[in-house]
Amino acid sequence: MSFKVAIVGATGNVGREMLDILAERAFPVSEVVALASSRSIGTEVSFGDKTLKCKSLEHYDFSDTDICLMSAGGEISKAWSPKIGQQGCVVIDNSSAWRMHPDVPLVVPEVNAAAVAGFSKMNIIANPNCSTAQLVVALKPLHDKYVVKRVVVSTYQSVSGAGKEGMDELFNQTRAVFSAGEVVTKKFPARISFNLIPQIDVFMEDGFTKEEWKMMAETKKILDPKIKLTATCVRVPVFIGHSESVNIECEKPVTADEAREVLRAAPGILVIDKHEPGGYATPHEAAGEDATYISRIREDATVENGLAFWCVSDNLRKGAALNAVQIAEVLINRKLIQPRQKAA
């Protein structure tokens, strides 16, 4: 069986990554269609050894398309995902538009793959926030065995989480610093080159940012509504790869050695944890990789049954494109969808 797949937002960072991952994983496609806004019609993108020309989303008929990987932002998803779903095509959306909708499953396949079965209400499945995705992959095996009660997480998020404009701003500002030029700030609320910004997304009334709220709300929906979580999200001058310092409190006793073994056996996780210089994962090693890397696992004696660890992942892959493709694979492997076009 092979499926017709459309990528909406194919010219963006995540859209291009989706195309790469579909090819890398030999996803069973009969056809891949690259879609973008009208201004990007004819723009070429790569899919394996092929080159695709972007078509207009506005004039595309989804009636014979099986899966739509949507990575074009929240406003476009709000306007288009229901229309596409009504045409019988399953939308896997990377924006925040549908994550907390009660009729839309929010899925990380290593954590709650069974939740995809609820897609049929709207034909939409949501991808979580990039920082949430890697966190719940790390928490799931520990929660299953030791019951995580409380999580304190500080994130160190790369500029690619803000799209190509974010990456360009870091590059241009860094070049300006070295050439004694003017450091121009447009995309971020403060200079990002050689700096950190303790704000991602807008501020809410309680003083948290929307990014921090997303982590709290999404973790509850994906993993367990009883988990208490507080987050501080920080933008850092790294091109690709989000890092997280995670502190958890469990109901059951757990040692660092026990946690290490549980995490080593869990899907999607690679433990790199030697007590020596360089014996841990950094965003540099995670870039281009599928795994969620866990390092610096240690007991926290300041709380009962406490653990601390370091978590790193490629935000464009596991945080977005890879997770979306994995969701599509779950739909196919569980026989929840069938190709709408008969094979020739």
C-alpha positions as CSV (number, residue, x, y, z in Angstrom):
1,M,0.0,0.0,0.0
2,S,1.2,3.5,-0.8
3,F,-0.3,6.8,0.1
4,K,-0.5,10.3,-1.5
5,V,1.0,12.8,0.9
6,A,0.9,16.6,0.8
7,I,3.3,18.9,2.7
8,V,1.9,22.3,3.5
9,G,4.7,24.8,4.2
10,A,7.1,22.8,2.1
11,T,9.6,25.7,1.7
12,G,10.0,26.2,5.5
13,N,12.6,24.7,7.8
14,V,10.2,22.0,9.1
15,G,8.6,21.4,5.7
16,R,11.9,20.6,4.1
17,E,12.8,18.4,7.0
18,M,9.5,16.5,6.6
19,L,10.4,15.8,2.9
20,D,13.9,14.6,3.9
21,I,12.5,12.3,6.6
22,L,9.8,10.8,4.4
23,A,12.6,9.9,1.9
24,E,15.0,8.7,4.6
25,R,12.5,6.4,6.2
26,A,11.2,5.1,2.9
27,F,7.7,6.1,3.8
28,P,5.2,4.3,1.5
29,V,4.3,7.2,-0.9
30,S,2.6,6.9,-4.2
31,E,3.1,10.7,-4.7
32,V,4.4,13.6,-2.6
33,V,3.0,17.1,-3.3
34,A,4.8,20.2,-2.1
35,L,2.3,23.0,-1.2
36,A,3.0,26.6,-0.1
37,S,1.6,30.1,-0.4
38,S,0.9,31.6,-3.8
39,R,4.1,33.6,-3.7
40,S,6.1,30.4,-3.5
41,I,4.5,28.7,-6.5
42,G,7.3,27.1,-8.6
43,T,9.9,27.1,-5.8
44,E,11.8,23.9,-5.9
45,V,12.3,21.6,-2.9
46,S,14.1,18.3,-2.7
47,F,12.5,14.9,-2.0
48,G,15.1,12.1,-2.0
49,D,16.7,12.3,-5.4
50,K,13.7,14.1,-6.9
51,T,12.9,17.8,-7.2
52,L,9.4,19.0,-6.5
53,K,7.9,22.3,-7.6
54,C,5.6,23.9,-5.1
55,K,2.0,24.3,-5.9
56,S,-0.5,26.7,-4.3
57,L,-2.4,25.5,-1.2
58,E,-5.3,27.7,-2.2
59,H,-6.0,25.9,-5.4
60,Y,-5.2,22.3,-4.4
61,D,-7.9,19.6,-4.2
62,F,-7.3,17.3,-1.3
63,S,-10.1,14.8,-2.3
64,D,-7.6,12.2,-3.5
65,T,-4.8,12.9,-0.9
66,D,-4.4,10.6,2.1
67,I,-2.2,12.5,4.5
68,C,-1.4,16.2,4.9
69,L,1.6,17.2,6.9
70,M,0.8,20.8,7.9
71,S,3.7,23.1,8.9
72,A,2.5,26.6,7.8
73,G,1.7,28.2,11.2
74,G,-1.3,28.5,13.4
75,E,-3.4,30.9,11.4
76,I,-3.2,28.9,8.2
77,S,-3.9,25.7,10.0
78,K,-7.0,27.1,11.7
79,A,-8.3,28.2,8.4
80,W,-7.4,25.1,6.3
81,S,-7.1,22.0,8.5
82,P,-10.8,21.6,9.1
83,K,-11.5,22.0,5.3
84,I,-8.8,19.5,4.4
85,G,-10.1,17.1,7.1
86,Q,-13.6,17.4,5.7
87,Q,-12.3,16.2,2.3
88,G,-11.3,12.9,3.9
89,C,-7.5,13.7,4.2
90,V,-5.9,13.3,7.6
91,V,-4.1,16.4,8.7
92,I,-1.0,16.1,11.0
93,D,-0.5,19.6,12.2
94,N,2.7,21.1,13.6
95,S,1.3,24.4,14.9
96,S,-0.3,25.1,18.2
97,A,-3.7,25.7,16.7
98,W,-5.3,22.3,17.5
99,R,-3.2,20.9,20.4
100,M,-5.6,21.6,23.2
101,H,-8.8,21.0,21.2
102,P,-10.8,18.2,23.0
103,D,-11.5,16.4,19.7
104,V,-7.9,16.4,18.4
105,P,-5.4,13.9,19.6
106,L,-2.0,15.3,20.7
107,V,0.5,12.6,20.0
108,V,4.1,11.6,20.6
109,P,4.2,8.0,19.3
110,E,6.7,6.8,21.9
111,V,4.4,8.1,24.7
112,N,0.8,7.8,23.7
113,A,0.5,6.2,20.2
114,A,-2.9,4.7,21.1
115,A,-4.4,8.2,21.2
116,V,-4.2,8.5,17.4
117,A,-7.4,6.4,17.2
118,G,-9.3,9.6,18.1
119,F,-8.4,11.3,14.9
120,S,-11.6,10.5,13.0
121,K,-13.7,13.1,14.8
122,M,-12.0,15.9,12.9
123,N,-9.4,14.1,10.7
124,I,-6.8,16.2,12.6
125,I,-3.9,15.1,14.8
126,A,-1.7,17.6,16.6
127,N,2.1,17.6,17.0
128,P,3.2,18.9,20.4
129,N,5.5,21.9,20.9
130,C,9.1,21.0,20.1
131,S,10.3,21.4,23.7
132,T,7.3,19.3,25.0
133,A,8.0,16.4,22.6
134,Q,11.5,15.6,23.8
135,L,10.5,16.2,27.5
136,V,7.6,13.7,27.4
137,V,9.8,11.1,25.6
138,A,12.2,11.3,28.6
139,L,9.4,11.4,31.3
140,K,7.3,8.5,30.0
141,P,9.5,5.6,31.0
142,L,10.2,7.2,34.4
143,H,6.5,8.0,35.0
144,D,5.5,4.4,34.1
145,K,7.9,3.0,36.7
146,Y,8.2,5.6,39.5
147,V,5.1,7.9,38.9
148,V,6.4,11.5,38.3
149,K,4.6,13.9,40.6
150,R,6.3,17.2,39.8
151,V,8.6,18.5,37.1
152,V,10.7,21.7,37.0
153,V,12.2,22.3,33.6
154,S,14.4,25.0,32.2
155,T,14.9,25.0,28.4
156,Y,17.7,26.2,26.2
157,Q,16.0,26.5,22.9
158,S,17.7,27.0,19.5
159,V,16.9,29.8,17.1
160,S,15.6,27.4,14.5
161,G,12.5,27.1,16.7
162,A,11.7,30.6,15.4
163,G,12.1,29.5,11.8
164,K,14.5,30.6,9.1
165,E,14.2,34.2,10.2
166,G,15.5,33.3,13.6
167,M,18.5,31.4,12.1
168,D,19.2,34.3,9.7
169,E,19.1,36.8,12.6
170,L,21.6,34.8,14.7
171,F,23.9,34.5,11.6
172,N,23.7,38.2,10.6
173,Q,24.1,39.5,14.2
174,T,27.2,37.2,14.8
175,R,28.7,38.4,11.5
176,A,28.0,42.0,12.5
177,V,29.8,41.5,15.9
178,F,32.9,40.2,14.2
179,S,33.0,42.8,11.5
180,A,32.2,45.7,13.9
181,G,28.9,46.3,12.0
182,E,25.5,47.2,13.3
183,V,23.7,44.5,15.2
184,V,20.1,44.6,13.9
185,T,17.3,43.0,16.0
186,K,14.0,42.2,14.2
187,K,12.8,38.6,14.9
188,F,13.7,38.4,18.6
189,P,12.8,40.8,21.5
190,A,16.5,41.3,22.3
191,R,19.8,40.6,20.7
192,I,20.4,36.8,20.4
193,S,24.1,36.7,19.2
194,F,26.3,36.0,22.3
195,N,23.3,36.5,24.5
196,L,20.3,34.6,26.1
197,I,16.7,35.7,26.0
198,P,14.4,34.5,28.8
199,Q,11.3,34.9,26.7
200,I,9.8,32.6,24.0
201,D,6.3,33.7,22.7
202,V,4.2,36.3,24.4
203,F,3.7,36.9,28.1
204,M,0.5,35.8,29.8
205,E,-1.3,37.4,32.7
206,D,0.4,35.2,35.3
207,G,3.9,36.1,34.2
208,F,4.6,32.9,32.3
209,T,5.1,33.0,28.6
210,K,2.9,31.1,26.2
211,E,5.7,28.7,25.4
212,E,6.0,27.8,29.1
213,W,2.2,27.4,29.3
214,K,2.3,25.1,26.3
215,M,4.8,22.8,28.0
216,M,2.6,22.6,31.1
217,A,-0.7,22.1,29.3
218,E,0.6,19.7,26.7
219,T,2.5,17.5,29.1
220,K,-0.7,17.0,31.1
221,K,-2.7,16.1,27.9
222,I,-0.1,13.7,26.5
223,L,1.2,12.0,29.7
224,D,-0.9,12.6,32.8
225,P,-3.2,15.4,33.9
226,K,-2.0,14.9,37.5
227,I,1.6,15.9,36.8
228,K,2.6,19.3,38.2
229,L,5.0,21.1,35.9
230,T,6.6,24.5,35.9
231,A,8.8,25.7,33.0
232,T,11.3,28.5,32.2
233,C,11.9,28.8,28.5
234,V,15.0,30.5,27.2
235,R,16.2,31.2,23.7
236,V,20.0,30.6,23.2
237,P,22.4,31.3,20.3
238,V,22.4,27.8,18.9
239,F,21.2,27.1,15.4
240,I,19.6,23.6,15.9
241,G,18.8,21.5,18.9
242,H,16.8,22.2,22.1
243,S,18.3,21.4,25.5
244,E,16.5,21.0,28.8
245,S,17.6,20.9,32.4
246,V,14.9,18.7,34.1
247,N,14.3,18.1,37.8
248,I,11.6,15.6,38.8
249,E,10.0,14.4,42.0
250,C,8.6,10.8,41.9
251,E,6.1,9.0,44.2
252,K,8.4,5.9,44.4
253,P,12.0,5.7,45.3
254,V,14.5,5.8,42.4
255,T,18.2,5.9,42.1
256,A,20.3,7.4,39.4
257,D,21.5,3.9,38.3
258,E,17.9,2.6,38.1
259,A,16.8,5.6,36.1
260,R,19.7,5.1,33.7
261,E,18.7,1.5,33.0
262,V,15.0,2.4,32.6
263,L,15.9,5.2,30.1
264,R,18.3,3.0,28.2
265,A,15.6,0.5,27.5
266,A,13.0,3.1,26.4
267,P,12.1,3.8,22.7
268,G,13.5,6.9,21.1
269,I,16.1,7.6,23.9
270,L,19.9,7.4,23.8
271,V,21.7,7.7,27.2
272,I,25.1,9.3,27.1
273,D,26.2,9.7,30.7
274,K,29.8,9.4,31.6
275,H,31.2,11.4,34.6
276,E,34.0,12.9,32.6
277,P,34.6,16.0,30.3
278,G,32.5,15.5,27.2
279,G,30.6,12.5,28.6
280,Y,27.3,14.1,27.8
281,A,25.2,15.1,24.8
282,T,25.1,18.7,23.5
283,P,22.9,20.2,20.8
284,H,25.8,19.9,18.3
285,E,25.7,16.1,18.5
286,A,21.9,16.0,18.5
287,A,21.5,18.0,15.3
288,G,20.5,15.8,12.4
289,E,19.7,12.8,14.7
290,D,16.4,11.2,15.6
291,A,17.0,10.3,19.2
292,T,16.3,12.2,22.4
293,Y,19.6,12.2,24.3
294,I,19.7,12.0,28.1
295,S,22.8,12.9,30.1
296,R,23.8,14.0,33.6
297,I,21.4,11.7,35.4
298,R,21.7,12.2,39.2
299,E,19.8,12.0,42.4
300,D,18.4,15.2,43.9
301,A,18.7,14.9,47.7
302,T,16.7,18.2,48.3
303,V,13.4,16.4,47.6
304,E,12.1,12.9,48.3
305,N,12.6,10.6,45.3
306,G,14.2,13.4,43.3
307,L,16.1,13.1,40.1
308,A,17.8,15.6,37.8
309,F,18.9,15.1,34.2
310,W,19.9,16.9,31.0
311,C,17.9,16.3,27.8
312,V,18.8,17.3,24.2
313,S,17.1,16.7,20.9
314,D,17.0,18.1,17.3
315,N,13.9,20.4,17.5
316,L,13.3,20.3,13.7
317,R,13.3,16.5,13.7
318,K,11.8,14.9,16.9
319,G,10.4,18.3,17.9
320,A,8.5,18.6,14.6
321,A,9.1,16.8,11.3
322,L,10.1,13.3,12.6
323,N,7.2,13.2,15.1
324,A,4.7,14.1,12.4
325,V,6.0,11.3,10.1
326,Q,6.0,8.9,13.0
327,I,2.3,9.7,13.6
328,A,1.6,9.0,10.0
329,E,3.4,5.6,10.3
330,V,1.3,4.8,13.4
331,L,-1.9,5.4,11.3
332,I,-0.7,3.1,8.6
333,N,0.8,0.4,10.9
334,R,-2.4,0.2,12.9
335,K,-4.5,0.1,9.7
336,L,-6.4,3.2,10.7
337,I,-6.3,4.6,7.2
338,Q,-6.3,3.1,3.7
339,P,-5.1,4.6,0.4
340,R,-7.9,6.4,-1.4
341,Q,-6.4,5.8,-4.8
342,K,-6.3,2.3,-6.1
343,A,-2.8,1.2,-7.2
344,A,-2.4,1.1,-10.9
